[in-house]
Amino acid sequence: MYGEVLLIDCGEGTQIQMQRFGLKWRSVHHIFISHLHGDHYFGLPGLINSMSLLGRVAPLHLYAPAELKPIMDAILEVADTVLSYPFYFHPLPEGSALLVDDPSFRATCFPVDHRIQCHGFLIERKTKGRKLLPDKCTEFGIPAAYYDQLKLGNDYERKDGFLVKNEWVTEDGPSPKKYAYCADTLFTDSFLPVIQGADTIYHECTYLEADADKAVARFHSTAKQAAEIAKRANAKQLLLGHFSSKYKDLDPFRQEAEVIFPNVQVSIEGSVYEI
Amino acid sequence: MYGEVLLIDCGEGTQIQMQRFGLKWRSVHHIFISHLHGDHYFGLPGLINSMSLLGRVAPLHLYAPAELKPIMDAILEVADTVLSYPFYFHPLPEGSALLVDDPSFRATCFPVDHRIQCHGFLIERKTKGRKLLPDKCTEFGIPAAYYDQLKLGNDYERKDGFLVKNEWVTEDGPSPKKYAYCADTLFTDSFLPVIQGADTIYHECTYLEADADKAVARFHSTAKQAAEIAKRANAKQLLLGHFSSKYKDLDPFRQEAEVIFPNVQVSIEGSVYEI
């Protein structure tokens, strides 16, 4: 996962925006699609094709609603396209499930409550232990074969009897992190147990509380409701998004959420948020 | 057709670029798709959906390869989408055919030679007769019921016996025009009879003549070949496009074509070309 890009949902133009914001397609090995409304996946066929045109060889894993498979198959078939890389389609189950258990991260899906079947995703970065300082390792003459021991925090005793302290040749590695992407959803606490204790929760808020009736009618949430979820999940940070285009000013979303939950970010396309 | 936008092919991001360049979606009533390679239609689902989200009521006609129909149907079905407007899918036949015969324009498709089934389109703007000068018509007291006669070039005799000359209240209307869009194609003269005498021919030239072998292998054309078609079709103007992204400078395309055919334009996204 370090240096890897996990792509969650892929609206039209994603491939262009990724290039614009310097995200490398070749760093993407896993794509997660929450549901089959166009703004969440119409960029997928283009991205998958472009990767092939550029001669990608690394496998690509797609986790998406099962109904997408025949659509993707048909799109490739009518164009007589054979992808340059192995492409694995993993249909999402109806309920919660562990999707990926990689040495560096774990991805779980959980159902949310939208007009059509829709899933959120919990991404958990695993700790990888101590981080090596390669120059220092070389300086102290530590053989590469011992590097895994260093990552576990062990010291190294040289043949001349000199003890190399672990902290001289390593530093703290990245800490484990939990990121919950709650997709498009009506206000519901059904997935609270899954996202409990997340470092960052992304929760949609298409509307402000004044339009709560619209939110219900369209299976979306308000900023207040998103904050309620973050609070009850004991999250450290709330990332708001999916604002209706009718609102020109996004600051009221932050204000409404901050009344309930203190650490709120309003997501802006192309921005980077520390989890 | 006057004030109407005919959309030929619809790559990813077309809806965004149309907004950017001030082309109104509501002016589009006919969309033509040449073939099912992604760069020619991946923007279609998004455009069709967005029109519906904005509450379009006017019918939309899509002319495209038959294999696109089940894909579009599936995309709408999995999203549980019912479009807000009547949407008509017209499958393209294998050969040439008249697709639309509107009072103001005619659209014909013709097969070209590409890796998969692919069509070019001939758009013929019909003459609409004389163009009314509304202020002058009012000034001379001509009733609106007589306007159609004025468009046909007739004079008007008032009740007081005064003869209003046609040229006082009308001016020359738009002349008929022929535009041929030759899509993605290997060099072929098979469609020369259809596009003969076109005012403007759009012909792809993915490559320069130095890469003619690549053009053949990939079912594309060179700038020289495009110019050859324009010359043999007795066109007035050649519009070049679909350049391989490996070329950073497009001027050599113009130069190569101009050796054979004098009036060449290199198409640039967002530009307007008089037909």
Contacts between the chains, C-beta under 8 A, distances in Angstrom:
chain1	res1	chain2	res2	distance
A	12	B	12	6.0
A	12	B	13	6.5
A	12	B	15	7.5
A	12	B	16	7.7
A	12	B	42	7.9
A	12	B	43	6.9
A	12	B	46	4.4
A	13	B	12	6.5
A	13	B	13	4.9
A	13	B	16	6.3
A	15	B	12	7.4
A	16	B	12	7.6
A	16	B	13	6.2
A	36	B	75	8.0
A	36	B	78	4.3
A	36	B	79	5.4
A	37	B	79	5.2
A	38	B	45	5.8
A	38	B	46	5.8
A	38	B	49	4.7
A	38	B	75	7.4
A	38	B	79	6.5
A	42	B	12	7.9
A	42	B	42	7.6
A	42	B	45	5.4
A	42	B	46	4.8
A	42	B	49	7.9
A	43	B	12	6.9
A	45	B	38	5.8
A	45	B	42	5.4
A	46	B	12	4.3
A	46	B	38	5.8
A	46	B	42	4.8
A	49	B	38	4.7
A	49	B	42	7.9
A	65	B	78	7.2
A	67	B	74	7.4
A	67	B	78	4.3
A	68	B	78	7.2
A	70	B	74	6.5
A	71	B	71	6.3
A	71	B	74	5.0
A	71	B	75	6.3
A	71	B	78	7.2
A	74	B	67	7.4
A	74	B	70	6.6
A	74	B	71	5.0
A	74	B	74	7.4
A	75	B	36	8.0
A	75	B	38	7.4
A	75	B	71	6.3
A	78	B	36	4.3
A	78	B	65	7.2
A	78	B	67	4.3
A	78	B	68	7.2
A	78	B	71	7.2
A	78	B	116	7.4
A	79	B	36	5.3
A	79	B	37	5.2
A	79	B	38	6.4
A	79	B	116	6.5
A	80	B	115	6.5
A	80	B	116	5.2
A	115	B	80	6.5
A	116	B	78	7.4
A	116	B	79	6.5
A	116	B	80	5.2
